[in-house]
């Protein structure tokens, strides 16, 4: 029996869950001034994300099947080869990319990891 996946949700899911719960007053606010629209708000984050997604830092093999049913996760079959995109940051989740395309988080304990 495979170990249970981490109890906490993967990092991606928390930021996008709030999209449907906006207060009606917020949607009627005026748009920001033209002045601030040219510069990206999160330039540091954008640069970091682009660098991370550019190339794998290793590869891994799925030890167990995982059904990626929550937002930000990805399904994998037992024995599947995956590209390692980001190591576990202590939360029990590792970001991987499938050979057939698609990227998301899977439980670190379900992987056999080899770093480049």
N, C-alpha and C positions, 0 to 999 in steps of 0.2 A: 504494500500500500504506500503510495507516495505521501510525503509529508504535506501537511496543510499549507496552503499559500499564506503569505503574510496577512495579518488582520487589517492592517492599514491599506488604504487605497493607493494605487501608484501615483506618483507626483502629478501627472497630467490631469487627472480627473477632478481635482479640487478646484482648479481655476476656471473650468468651463461649466460647472454645475449651476452657477448662479445666473446664467444667461437668460433663463426664462422667468426669473423672479424679480424683475425690475419694478420699481414703484411707478405707477402711471404718471406721477408728477415728473419723474426724471425724463421720460421720453418726450415731454413737451418743452423741455429746456431748449434754449437757443443753441445752435452749434457753436463750437469754439471759434474764436476770431481767426481770420485768414493767416495772421502772423504766425501762430503756433502750428499750423498744419504742415508746413514744409519739413520741419525737423522731426525725426522719429522720437517717440517718447522714451522707449527702452533701448537705446542704442547699444549699451553694454550687453544686455541680454541677447539681442539679435545677433551680435557678432559672435558671442559664445556659442549660440545654438548652431549658427552656420558652420563654425569650425567643427563642432562635435558631429554633425550629420555628414560631413564631407567624406570621411573614410573610416572603416572599422578599425578598432583598436585590438582586435583579436577575433577568435571564433569560438563557438561553443556547440555542444551537442545536447539535445534534450534527453534527459534521463527518463522522464515520465511525460505522459500526455498531459497537456494543460488546455482547457477550454477558456479562452480569453473572453469572458462574457461581460466584464465591466469596461467602462470607457477608459481608454489609454492602454489596455492590455491587448495582447495578440495571442491567438491560438497556436499551438505547436504540437506536433506528433512525436511520440517516443522515437528516438533515434534520428530526428531531423537535425541537419546541420544548419546553424544560424551564424550570422555575422554579429560580433559583439560591438555595439555602438557606444555603450556607456556602462561602466562598472557600477555595481551596487554601492550606493552612498550610505549604507547603514540601515536602510528601511526595508530590506528584504526583496527588493525589485531590481531587475537588470534590464536595460533597454537593448533590444536585439532587432535585427533586420532579417527577414526571411529571404531565401534565395529567389523565390518566385515574386518577390515584392511585398511590401507591407512592413511596417515598423511599429513596435510597441513594447510594453513591459511584460515580463514574465517573472515568476518567482525564482530567485537566485538559487534556492535549494533544489530546483528541478533541472539544473544545468551542470554540465562538466565544462569548465571554462579553460581556454588556452589563450594567454595574452600574446600579442606579437612581440 
